[in-house]
C-alpha cells in the first residue's frame, strides 16, 4: 500500500521502433504535448502506463511467441509479464499508429486504401478504451508480435518526482506497410532520427529528452542496422534496473545514475517537485544500458 504523501509507482512500457534509413539506423520519436502535465515537450518513444485491460486474463492466445511464464521470467517478476508487451503494442498503436501485430500474411497492412479508414477507426476505439487489444485481435484475426519485441531496458523514475513509473523498454523493427503518424493529442509531432543526430540535437538544446531516452539512444547508436540492434537485444541475459537519484547540488538538485561517485550523496528529494521540469536535462554522461553492464560501455 502506498504511504500517505508517497507517489504511486506505476508499471509502464515503451518501445523503440527501428528502421534502416538512407544514412543508417533510425528510431521513431514523438514530441509530447507542450501542455502535458508530465514532461511536456519532451521527445520520447511510444509508450505509457500499463492499463488494467492490458492485464487481460487470456493474453496468451493473442500473443505470438511468448507465454505468460516466459514473459514474467524475462522481466524478473512473479506474474503479469505479458501485460508489458501488450501495453507497449497498444501505446504504439494509439500514439504512433504502428500496430505490431500479424495477420495470416505477416505484419498487418495498415496503409492499404481499402482498409485505411477501418484501421483509423480501430485506433480511435483502442485509444478511448472501446476496444481492448484482445478485442481487436479477435475482431481482426490478429496475433500480437511479442516474439519480435525484445526487452533491453528497465528504468524507475526517481523518488521525489510528481509522477513515478517503473518502465520496461523494448526494441522492435518497424513493420512494412504502416506509416507512423502522431495522434496530435498526447503527442504533437513525430520524426525518424539517427540516434547520434538525436543526441547531438539534445546536447545543443534543440530537443528535450529524459535520461532514459538519452541512455537508450546511446545504447543503439553503435549499431549500423536495425537487424544488428535487434540481434544484440535478443542475446541480452540480464537487464539491470536503473533508479536515478535526485541529489542536492550547489543549492539546487541534479540527477545522478548508479555508478556516479555522488550517487550516495545527500538527497535532494525535498526540493525535487519544484525542479521536476529540469531533471531530464541534468543527467550526467554515464552510459548505463542493458547492452553493456558497466557504466561507460
N, C-alpha and C positions, 0 to 999 in steps of 0.2 A: 504494500500500500504506500502511496506517495505521502511523505510527511508534509504537514502544513507549511506552506511557503516554498516547498520544493517543486521545481518544474518537472513535469512528467516526461520521461524518456520514451519516445515513440519509435517503433520499428519503421524503417524506411528502406527503399531500394531505388537504385538508379542504374542506368545503362549507357555505356559509351558505344554509340553506333559508328562503325568504322567503314571506310571505303578507300579504294585506291584512286587518288586524283592524278592529274597530269604531272604534278611535281612530287608525288609520293603519298604516303598515308595521310588521310584526313579523318577528322572526327566531327560529328554533328553537334552543334551547340545552340542553345537558346538563350535569349535575354529575358530575364524576369521582368514583369510589370514594374514600372517605377513606383507605383503606389502600393506594391505588396508590403504587408507588414512583416515580412521575413526576407532579408537580403534583397530588397528591391533593386532592380537594375543590374544585378549580378549575371554574368554569363555562366550557365550551368549545363549539365547533361539532363536529358529527360529523366524524371524521377519524382518520387514523393512518398508520402506515408503509406504503409501497408493498411488497407481498409479491411473492415470486418468481412466484406464479401470476398476479399482475396483469400480468406482463410476457409473457403468452402470445404465441406466435409468430403466432397467427392472430386478432388482435383486430379487424381492420378489418371482417370480415363481421358482427360483432355490435355495432359502434359506429355509431350513426346520425349522419351529417352531418360526421364528421371522419375524415380519413385519418391514417396514422402520420406522414407528412411534414408535413401541416398542423399537427398537434398538437405535433410537435417544434419546428417553426419558431416556433410561438406561444410556447413556453416558452424558446426560445433555446438548445436543446440539439441535439446531433447526431442522437440516436435515442432511442426509448423514450418519446416524449411521451404516447402514448395511455394508457400504464400509469397515469399520474397521474389521468386522468379515471376510469379503471376503478377505481382504488383508492378514490377519493372516493365513487363509487357503492357499492362493496362496503361500505365503512365505514358509510355512511349506512344501508344495509340492516341490517347487523349491530347497530349501536349504537342506531339510532332506529326501525328497522322501516319506513323510507321507501325505496322502490325506484324510482330514476329510470330507468325503462325503459318501452318501448312494446310493446304487442301490436297486433293488427290494428285495434283500436278506439281507439287512443291510449294514454295512460298506463294502465298495468296497474292493475286494480281489486283492491286487497288486502283490502277491507272486506266484500266480498260473503259472505253467510253460507255459501253452498255451497262456497266455496274458502278461507275464512279459515284453517282448520286446515292445509290443504296449504301455504299460504304461511308459516305459523308453522314448519312442519317444514323448509321450504326455508331459512328464515332460520337455523335451528339448524344445518343442514347446511353452509351457507356459513360460518358462524361457526366451525365446527370443522374447516373445510377438507375436508369430504367432497365438497363441490361447489365448483368454481371459478365465476366469473361467466360464463365461456364455456360451461361445462357447463349452468348454469342457463338461459342464453339458448337453447341448443339444445333443452333439455328442454321449455321452456315456449313456445318460438317467440317470443322477445323480441329487441328491439334496445335497447341502452343509449342513454339520452337525452343523448349527448355534445353534440349540437347545441344543447341548451338549457342547458348549463352554461358559464359564461363566466369565464375566468381574469382575476383582478384583483389578486392579491397574492402576494408572494414574500418569505418571512422565513427566516432562518437562525439557529438557536439560538446564543447567544454562546459563544465559547471559554471553557472552564473549567467549563461545566455538566456534570453527570454523564451526561446523555444529550443528543445533539445531532441536530437534524433540519433538513433542507433542505426546507421546506414550501411547497407551492403552494396558493393559496386560490382557490376558485371560488364563484360565485353561481348559484343555481337557484331556480325557483319551486316551491312545494310542490305535489305532484300532487294532484288531486282523488281522492276515494275511497280515501285512505290515512290512517289515524290513527296519528301517531307515538307510539312507546312505547319508553322506555329499556330496555336489556337487563337491568337490575338485577344486573349483574355488574361490567363495567368502568365503567358509569355508573349512578347510583343515583337520579336524579331528572331531570325534564325540564320545560321551561317555554317558552312563547311570550312573547317580550319585545319591547316597543318599544325600539329602540336607545337612545334618550335615557333611558328608565327603567333599563335595564341599566347604563348608565354612571353614573347618579346613585346607584344602589344599590352599585355598586363603590366610588364615591367615599366613600360613608358607611361602607364596611367591611362591608356586608351580604353581598356577593358577592366572591369572589376570582377575578381574571382575569389572564391573562398579557398582556404588552404587545401581541402581535399581535392578540389578541382585542379589546382596548381600541381599538386603531387601526382594526380592521375595523368595529367598531360606530360609531366616529366617521365612518368613510367613508360608511356607509349612512344615518346619521341625517338627512342633509339631504334624503332622498327621501320623498315623500308616499306612494308606492305601490311595490309590487314591480316593476311594469312599468317605472317610471321608473328604478329602480336597475339593472335588467337591461339596459335600453336604453343606459344610461351605460356599463356594463361591456362591452357589445358593441362600443362605439366606442373603447375603450382601445387604443392602438397600442403603447405601451411600458410595461412593468411594472418598476419599479425593484426591485433586490434590497436588502432591509433586513437588515443584520447589526448588531444591537446589540452594545455592548461593556460588559464589567464593568470598572469603574474603581475605583481607590482613592478613598475619600471619608470624611473625618472619622474615621479609624481603622477604617472598615469598607469596604463596597463599595456601589456603586449602578449601575443600568443607564442607559446613555445611547444615543441614537439618532444616526444620521448627521445632521449639521447642528447638533447640540448643540455649544456652544463647548468643552465638556470632552471631546468625542469622542476627541481625540488625547492625552488626559491619561494619567497613569501607570496602568498596568494593575493590575487587582485580581484577576487570574486565579488567583494562588496561593491566595487565600482564597475563591475563588468556590464551591468544592464545599461548604464548610460553610454558605454563605449561599444555596444554590440554592433553598431553600424560600421565601426572601424576595424574590428578584429580580423576580417577577411583580408585586409591589406597589410597586416602586421606579421604574417607568418615569416619565420626565418627560412633559410635556404637549404635546410636539411632535406634529403630525399628519402622518404620512408614509404615503401611500397611493397605490395605483395610480390613484385617481380624481383626484388632484391632485399634480403632480410636485414642487411646492415644499412645504417644511415650513410648517405653519400653514395649509395650504389647507383 
